[in-house]
Amino acid sequence: MAKHPVPHQKTCRSRSKTRHSAFQKITRKKLTDVAKTVKCANCGLAKRPHYTCENCGMYRGRQVIKFKMPGEKKDVQKIKV
């Protein structure tokens, strides 16, 4: 049976926390680079690509979500296409 390497000393708290914080920093940077926004073709506000615009409810040139007008009961209504 092969012997596995064993640490000679316990890893101190500051070293493990430093390693953890460095990993978090790199991961956070990767996530912010991934989250892109594009301009909505209808209203011009920033939106996530391949998602419905939260401002006007348009997706790929079609009205997908109908927002509440004054006097209506429901807040948001999905439109079947």
N, CA, C and O atoms as a DFTB+ gen file, in Angstrom:
324 C
 N C O
     1  1       0.834      -1.174       0.000
     2  2       0.000       0.000       0.000
     3  2       0.886       1.247       0.000
     4  3       1.816       1.358       0.799
     5  1       0.589       2.179      -0.900
     6  2       1.419       3.377      -1.039
     7  2       1.108       4.365       0.068
     8  3      -0.036       4.505       0.502
     9  1       2.154       5.047       0.514
    10  2       1.963       6.059       1.555
    11  2       1.641       7.398       0.905
    12  3       2.210       7.761      -0.124
    13  1       0.736       8.109       1.516
    14  2       0.335       9.418       1.011
    15  2       1.062      10.506       1.785
    16  3       1.360      10.330       2.967
    17  1       1.354      11.643       1.128
    18  2       2.013      12.725       1.851
    19  2       1.097      13.323       2.909
    20  3      -0.104      13.491       2.700
    21  1       1.694      13.635       4.041
    22  2       0.945      14.171       5.174
    23  2       1.582      15.503       5.558
    24  3       2.808      15.595       5.607
    25  1       0.784      16.540       5.834
    26  2       1.383      17.810       6.241
    27  2       2.091      17.681       7.585
    28  3       1.614      16.993       8.488
    29  1       3.240      18.354       7.706
    30  2       4.026      18.284       8.935
    31  2       3.436      19.146      10.031
    32  3       3.557      18.828      11.214
    33  1       2.782      20.265       9.628
    34  2       2.205      21.158      10.629
    35  2       0.774      21.503      10.233
    36  3       0.375      21.375       9.076
    37  1       0.030      21.938      11.220
    38  2      -1.325      22.399      10.970
    39  2      -1.260      23.722      10.211
    40  3      -0.435      24.579      10.529
    41  1      -2.123      23.894       9.211
    42  2      -2.161      25.148       8.466
    43  2      -2.787      26.223       9.348
    44  3      -3.889      26.048       9.868
    45  1      -2.078      27.330       9.511
    46  2      -2.573      28.382      10.404
    47  2      -3.799      29.066       9.795
    48  3      -4.019      29.005       8.585
    49  1      -4.570      29.698      10.626
    50  2      -5.823      30.317      10.238
    51  2      -5.604      31.425       9.207
    52  3      -6.368      31.529       8.247
    53  1      -4.586      32.245       9.387
    54  2      -4.354      33.364       8.471
    55  2      -3.995      32.873       7.065
    56  3      -4.407      33.471       6.071
    57  1      -3.231      31.793       6.987
    58  2      -2.854      31.264       5.671
    59  2      -4.067      30.690       4.938
    60  3      -4.237      30.920       3.741
    61  1      -4.894      29.957       5.646
    62  2      -6.064      29.374       4.992
    63  2      -7.081      30.458       4.610
    64  3      -7.716      30.361       3.559
    65  1      -7.242      31.484       5.445
    66  2      -8.151      32.574       5.113
    67  2      -7.643      33.397       3.936
    68  3      -8.430      33.856       3.108
    69  1      -6.323      33.583       3.863
    70  2      -5.737      34.300       2.732
    71  2      -5.983      33.549       1.435
    72  3      -6.345      34.146       0.421
    73  1      -5.785      32.240       1.472
    74  2      -6.021      31.416       0.289
    75  2      -7.492      31.479      -0.120
    76  3      -7.808      31.584      -1.306
    77  1      -8.379      31.416       0.855
    78  2      -9.816      31.465       0.583
    79  2     -10.223      32.808       0.001
    80  3     -11.010      32.852      -0.945
    81  1      -9.706      33.905       0.541
    82  2     -10.080      35.227       0.050
    83  2      -9.546      35.469      -1.355
    84  3     -10.204      36.129      -2.160
    85  1      -8.361      34.944      -1.663
    86  2      -7.810      35.084      -3.013
    87  2      -8.682      34.336      -4.018
    88  3      -8.933      34.832      -5.117
    89  1      -9.143      33.147      -3.645
    90  2     -10.026      32.382      -4.520
    91  2     -11.339      33.126      -4.752
    92  3     -11.832      33.176      -5.879
    93  1     -11.911      33.709      -3.682
    94  2     -13.150      34.465      -3.813
    95  2     -12.978      35.661      -4.737
    96  3     -13.851      35.954      -5.555
    97  1     -11.855      36.348      -4.605
    98  2     -11.596      37.528      -5.419
    99  2     -11.533      37.165      -6.901
   100  3     -12.106      37.864      -7.738
   101  1     -10.840      36.077      -7.226
   102  2     -10.734      35.642      -8.619
   103  2     -12.096      35.210      -9.149
   104  3     -12.459      35.551     -10.275
   105  1     -12.848      34.469      -8.354
   106  2     -14.162      33.992      -8.775
   107  2     -15.117      35.151      -8.993
   108  3     -15.872      35.161      -9.966
   109  1     -15.092      36.130      -8.095
   110  2     -15.954      37.299      -8.221
   111  2     -15.642      38.074      -9.499
   112  3     -16.552      38.572     -10.162
   113  1     -14.369      38.177      -9.842
   114  2     -13.974      38.887     -11.059
   115  2     -14.475      38.134     -12.293
   116  3     -14.943      38.754     -13.247
   117  1     -14.379      36.806     -12.278
   118  2     -14.862      36.010     -13.405
   119  2     -16.361      36.188     -13.595
   120  3     -16.834      36.300     -14.726
   121  1     -17.117      36.215     -12.490
   122  2     -18.564      36.353     -12.583
   123  2     -18.965      37.720     -13.109
   124  3     -19.924      37.816     -13.875
   125  1     -18.263      38.784     -12.724
   126  2     -18.608      40.107     -13.227
   127  2     -18.278      40.235     -14.701
   128  3     -18.950      40.975     -15.420
   129  1     -17.243      39.518     -15.173
   130  2     -16.921      39.547     -16.592
   131  2     -17.956      38.784     -17.406
   132  3     -18.195      39.111     -18.569
   133  1     -18.570      37.772     -16.808
   134  2     -19.539      36.946     -17.519
   135  2     -20.881      37.661     -17.669
   136  3     -21.536      37.530     -18.703
   137  1     -21.295      38.410     -16.656
   138  2     -22.604      39.058     -16.672
   139  2     -22.580      40.246     -17.619
   140  3     -22.194      41.346     -17.222
   141  1     -22.978      40.044     -18.842
   142  2     -22.981      41.085     -19.864
   143  2     -24.373      41.695     -19.976
   144  3     -25.368      41.075     -19.601
   145  1     -24.430      42.899     -20.489
   146  2     -25.710      43.530     -20.775
   147  2     -25.681      44.061     -22.194
   148  3     -24.632      44.437     -22.718
   149  1     -26.850      44.083     -22.802
   150  2     -27.004      44.638     -24.137
   151  2     -28.120      45.672     -24.102
   152  3     -28.897      45.725     -23.149
   153  1     -28.195      46.483     -25.135
   154  2     -29.211      47.515     -25.209
   155  2     -30.491      46.930     -25.799
   156  3     -30.446      46.212     -26.798
   157  1     -31.620      47.233     -25.187
   158  2     -32.912      46.772     -25.695
   159  2     -33.211      47.502     -27.003
   160  3     -33.019      48.714     -27.100
   161  1     -33.678      46.765     -28.000
   162  2     -33.968      47.361     -29.302
   163  2     -35.196      48.263     -29.246
   164  3     -35.319      49.191     -30.045
   165  1     -36.100      47.997     -28.312
   166  2     -37.347      48.765     -28.240
   167  2     -37.197      50.034     -27.404
   168  3     -37.486      51.130     -27.883
   169  1     -36.744      49.889     -26.156
   170  2     -36.694      51.049     -25.257
   171  2     -35.292      51.610     -25.069
   172  3     -35.153      52.755     -24.637
   173  1     -34.244      50.840     -25.378
   174  2     -32.881      51.337     -25.287
   175  2     -32.214      51.168     -23.934
   176  3     -31.058      51.560     -23.779
   177  1     -32.899      50.598     -22.946
   178  2     -32.291      50.380     -21.640
   179  2     -31.467      49.093     -21.647
   180  3     -31.652      48.233     -22.508
   181  1     -30.556      48.967     -20.678
   182  2     -29.700      47.785     -20.590
   183  2     -30.512      46.586     -20.107
   184  3     -31.328      46.698     -19.192
   185  1     -30.270      45.431     -20.742
   186  2     -30.933      44.190     -20.348
   187  2     -29.962      43.046     -20.553
   188  3     -28.960      43.195     -21.252
   189  1     -30.256      41.892     -19.939
   190  2     -29.425      40.715     -20.125
   191  2     -29.711      40.108     -21.495
   192  3     -30.862      40.102     -21.931
   193  1     -28.687      39.597     -22.184
   194  2     -28.936      38.998     -23.492
   195  2     -29.774      37.728     -23.372
   196  3     -29.628      36.970     -22.413
   197  1     -30.633      37.503     -24.330
   198  2     -31.534      36.346     -24.404
   199  2     -32.570      36.348     -23.281
   200  3     -33.071      35.286     -22.913
   201  1     -32.900      37.508     -22.734
   202  2     -33.908      37.647     -21.693
   203  2     -34.902      38.720     -22.110
   204  3     -34.585      39.596     -22.915
   205  1     -36.099      38.645     -21.557
   206  2     -37.103      39.663     -21.797
   207  2     -36.683      40.964     -21.135
   208  3     -36.126      40.954     -20.038
   209  1     -36.946      42.082     -21.794
   210  2     -36.637      43.383     -21.209
   211  2     -37.566      43.621     -20.025
   212  3     -38.781      43.466     -20.142
   213  1     -36.993      43.998     -18.889
   214  2     -37.800      44.204     -17.687
   215  2     -38.570      45.508     -17.731
   216  3     -39.509      45.701     -16.959
   217  1     -38.186      46.402     -18.621
   218  2     -38.846      47.694     -18.699
   219  2     -40.071      47.658     -19.624
   220  3     -41.151      48.109     -19.243
   221  1     -39.898      47.122     -20.833
   222  2     -40.995      47.181     -21.810
   223  2     -41.650      45.826     -22.087
   224  3     -42.740      45.792     -22.658
   225  1     -41.014      44.692     -21.698
   226  2     -41.618      43.378     -21.895
   227  2     -41.441      42.810     -23.289
   228  3     -42.156      41.882     -23.665
   229  1     -40.510      43.339     -24.063
   230  2     -40.283      42.857     -25.421
   231  2     -39.167      41.818     -25.430
   232  3     -38.217      41.909     -24.653
   233  1     -39.291      40.821     -26.322
   234  2     -38.242      39.835     -26.541
   235  2     -38.225      39.493     -28.014
   236  3     -39.225      39.017     -28.551
   237  1     -37.111      39.725     -28.670
   238  2     -36.915      39.451     -30.097
   239  2     -38.001      40.081     -30.957
   240  3     -38.512      39.451     -31.884
   241  1     -38.349      41.313     -30.652
   242  2     -39.304      42.054     -31.464
   243  2     -40.764      41.752     -31.183
   244  3     -41.636      42.270     -31.881
   245  1     -41.061      40.927     -30.178
   246  2     -42.450      40.592     -29.846
   247  2     -42.750      41.042     -28.430
   248  3     -41.868      41.049     -27.572
   249  1     -43.997      41.416     -28.190
   250  2     -44.448      41.758     -26.842
   251  2     -44.742      40.454     -26.111
   252  3     -45.684      39.746     -26.467
   253  1     -43.950      40.129     -25.093
   254  2     -44.074      38.858     -24.386
   255  2     -44.780      39.050     -23.053
   256  3     -45.549      38.186     -22.632
   257  1     -44.531      40.165     -22.386
   258  2     -45.157      40.450     -21.097
   259  2     -45.946      41.743     -21.208
   260  3     -45.452      42.758     -21.697
   261  1     -47.192      41.678     -20.738
   262  2     -48.042      42.865     -20.724
   263  2     -48.049      43.409     -19.301
   264  3     -48.468      42.720     -18.370
   265  1     -47.587      44.639     -19.133
   266  2     -47.507      45.231     -17.813
   267  2     -48.824      45.889     -17.428
   268  3     -49.663      46.162     -18.286
   269  1     -49.000      46.139     -16.143
   270  2     -50.241      46.677     -15.589
   271  2     -50.478      48.105     -16.071
   272  3     -49.590      48.956     -16.018
   273  1     -51.676      48.338     -16.533
   274  2     -52.116      49.688     -16.883
   275  2     -52.975      50.197     -15.733
   276  3     -53.518      49.388     -14.980
   277  1     -53.114      51.504     -15.574
   278  2     -53.968      52.019     -14.512
   279  2     -55.406      51.525     -14.684
   280  3     -56.003      51.707     -15.744
   281  1     -55.954      50.907     -13.651
   282  2     -57.322      50.389     -13.697
   283  2     -57.401      48.880     -13.862
   284  3     -58.470      48.307     -13.651
   285  1     -56.319      48.219     -14.230
   286  2     -56.320      46.763     -14.364
   287  2     -56.044      46.112     -13.019
   288  3     -55.435      46.725     -12.142
   289  1     -56.499      44.850     -12.850
   290  2     -56.350      44.160     -11.572
   291  2     -55.003      43.452     -11.459
   292  3     -54.355      43.562     -10.418
   293  1     -54.555      42.728     -12.489
   294  2     -53.322      41.958     -12.420
   295  2     -52.117      42.840     -12.669
   296  3     -52.193      43.813     -13.420
   297  1     -50.985      42.493     -12.028
   298  2     -49.760      43.250     -12.213
   299  2     -49.090      42.929     -13.538
   300  3     -48.827      43.821     -14.344
   301  1     -48.813      41.640     -13.760
   302  2     -48.103      41.207     -14.954
   303  2     -48.867      40.043     -15.549
   304  3     -49.332      39.159     -14.830
   305  1     -48.995      40.047     -16.879
   306  2     -49.716      38.994     -17.551
   307  2     -48.864      38.483     -18.709
   308  3     -48.394      39.269     -19.531
   309  1     -48.663      37.164     -18.775
   310  2     -47.906      36.586     -19.871
   311  2     -48.803      36.464     -21.093
   312  3     -49.981      36.125     -20.972
   313  1     -48.261      36.734     -22.248
   314  2     -49.005      36.647     -23.490
   315  2     -48.577      35.376     -24.207
   316  3     -47.380      35.144     -24.383
   317  1     -49.527      34.550     -24.624
   318  2     -49.206      33.328     -25.373
   319  2     -48.958      33.702     -26.822
   320  3     -49.707      34.466     -27.430
   321  1     -47.877      33.136     -27.358
   322  2     -47.505      33.452     -28.731
   323  2     -47.791      32.281     -29.619
   324  3     -47.546      32.345     -30.824
